[in-house]
């Protein structure tokens, strides 16, 4: 029986940071629990970190609201960051003055950030026991193998 888990998303579009820089912070929180991810985002010294922190709280609030509207029992402490993406947005073309009356073109990159949180599947037990099949007749005739260990003699050092 497959239990369906719901995902709750939040998006921040047109953020003025390159996707590469946003992925540095997103990789820190990907797969972590929401509480731990909020702490990591709050104490990360990157310019995009407060935006990601705000986006993560928005995703958790979306999860609370949607589960309340649909009558789904949601454990907020059991939420984790399932997906954290930083996609390319449009690029702003800019011109920088260069020597001898020339101009160099460069691009200001924008980012679309997508965060989705989901509830972890609760395992029935933490320990899974695997029983090995018993083979009574096969090992009865063989002698047990003795392990030979290498012994070192400690020499005197002056």
N, C-alpha and C positions, 0 to 999 in steps of 0.2 A: 504494500500500500504506500503510494508516494504522497508525502505531505507537501502541499504547495506553500512556499514561503513568498511573502509579498516584499516588493522593493518600493522604497519611498525615495523620490528624487528631489534635488534642488539644483538650479542652474544659475550661474552668474555669467552673463554675456558681455562682450566688449570690454574686458578688463585690460588696462594699459600696462601689460607686462608680457614678456615673451613666453610662449608655451614651455620652452625649455626651463626657464626659471620657475614657473609655476609647478612643473613636474617634480622639482627638487623637494618641495614641501609636500606635494600629494603622495609621493613615494614613502614619506615618513609615516603617513597616517593610514595608508592602504592596508586593509585586513585587520586593523586593530579595533578594539572595542570603542564605542562612542565616547565614553568617559575619558579613556586614555588618549584618544585622538584629539579631543578638545584641549586636554592639557598640553599635548605636544604642539598643537597649533598655536596655543596661547604663548608659549615660551620659545618659539622659533624666531630667530632674528632675521627674517626676510620681509621685504616690503609687502608681499602678497599674503603673508601669514594671517593678518587680521581679517582679510577678505575670506580666506578659507575657513577661519574660525566662525565667522558670521554665517557662511554658507552651510557649514555643518550643523549649527544650531537651527538653521532654517529647515534642513532636511529632517532633523529630529522632531521639530514642531509640526512639519507636514505629516510625519508618521503618526504623531499623537492625534492630529485632527482627523486624518482620513480613517484611522482605525476606530475613532469615536463615532464618526458619521456612519460607518458601515457596520458597527457593532462587533468589530473584531477585537479579541482579547490580545493586547500587545504588552509585552514586558519591555519597558524602555531600557532597563539595565542589561537586557540580552541583545541589544542592537549592536551591529558592527558595520564598519565601512566596507561595503561589498565592492564598490567600483568608484574610482577617482580618476577622471580623465581631464586633460588639458588639451583641447583641440585648437587648431589655428582659426583665427578670425580674419577679418579683412585686414589688409596692410595699408598704412598711411604712407604715401610717398612724400618724402621731404627732400629739400635741397640744402646742402651745406656749402658755404663759400669756399673756394679753393684759390690757391695762388694764381697770379697772372690773369685775373678776370674770369677764370673758369668756375665751374660749379660741379660738385660731386653729389650724386643722388644716393640716398639711403632710405631704408624702410623701417617704420615704427610698427612693430608687430602687436596685434591684439589677440586675446585669448578668450575662448569660451570654456568655462570650467563646469564640469558635471560631476556631482557627487550623488551616490545612491547608497542608502543604508538598508539593511535587511536584518531580520531576526535570526539568530543562530538556531540551528536545529538542535533540540535538546536530546542528548544521548540517554538511553535508558539506564545504562550502567557504564561506569568508567573502565571496568575491567572486563575483558572478553576472554573467556576460557576456550581453548581449543584442545579437544581430547584426541590423542594419537591412537591409531588402531593398534590393538595388541597382536603381536606375532609371537606366540608361545613356542612353536616347534622349530623355528629357524635359528635362534641364537643359543639353543641348549647345548650343541656339540662343540662350540668354539670356546677357546680359552680367552679369558679377558686380556686385553692389551694393556701392558704396563707402560707408563710414560717415563721416558728417560730424560732427566733434567741435567743440564750442564752445570757443573759445580766449579766455581772459581775459588782459587786459594788467594787469600789476601796477602800480598807481600808487604814486607816492612819498608816504610819510607823513612829516610833520614831527615 
